Amino acid sequence: MATTSEDVWRLLAELATAQAELTAAQAELTAAQKETDRQLKETDRQQQKTDKQLKELGKQIGGLGAKFGSFTEGLALPSMETILRQRFGMEVVSPSVRVSKEGQHLEIDVLAYTNGQLNTAYIVEVKSHAREESISQLKSILQRFRRFFPEHKDKKLYGILAAVHLSSELREKILQEGFYVARIHDQVFELDIPDNFQPRLY
């Protein structure tokens, strides 16, 4: 069958229509890509803003944690001082002791000692929430103590872990390590040890 001029004109018209539709679709696609690029840039800007806010929030939470730790130490000090002086006969009770020697640092929440006949020192580690690592932290302080305080090298040395929150399982582990346990009761820290408790001498 032969192609007529009418067929050619009809095909050309269809081709022109298809070309116009393709051009319109390409224009829509270009506009959509520009909008997607704009949205991606906005998302990126929002993400950077969120990252900055999260970083700031992290700093605030860290600061709050330090403040809560200081609050807990401040809460513990009066009752721990009473225990250290009255029960153990300590003459010197010093909160928040920080010492540096040969590039090494040691922080002690409460250091108490007496000379003379008793010749004993106690290190108190205060925690709002005691955890397993609280035990190893106190052990580390006790083991390093004489290096930082050679003037106390001949003293008997004991550890006390004072905590606001402490599980009964962790209390047992602390006692097995030979550390005294102090817990808060009616806003006051009290020793929480069995009658037959034998503290470990460091």
BELWO-V785556 format. One record per pair of residues at least 24 apart in sequence whose C-alpha atoms are under 6 Angstrom apart, sorted by the first residue. I is the first residue (numbers start at 0). J is the second residue. Records with the same first field share a line. If there is no record, write none. Layout:
I->J ; J
This chain:
72->125
78->187 ; 188
89->113
118->154
119->154 ; 155 ; 156
120->156
121->156 ; 157 ; 158
122->158
123->159 ; 160
124->160
125->161 ; 162
126->162
127->162 ; 163
128->164
129->162 ; 165
156->200 ; 201
157->200
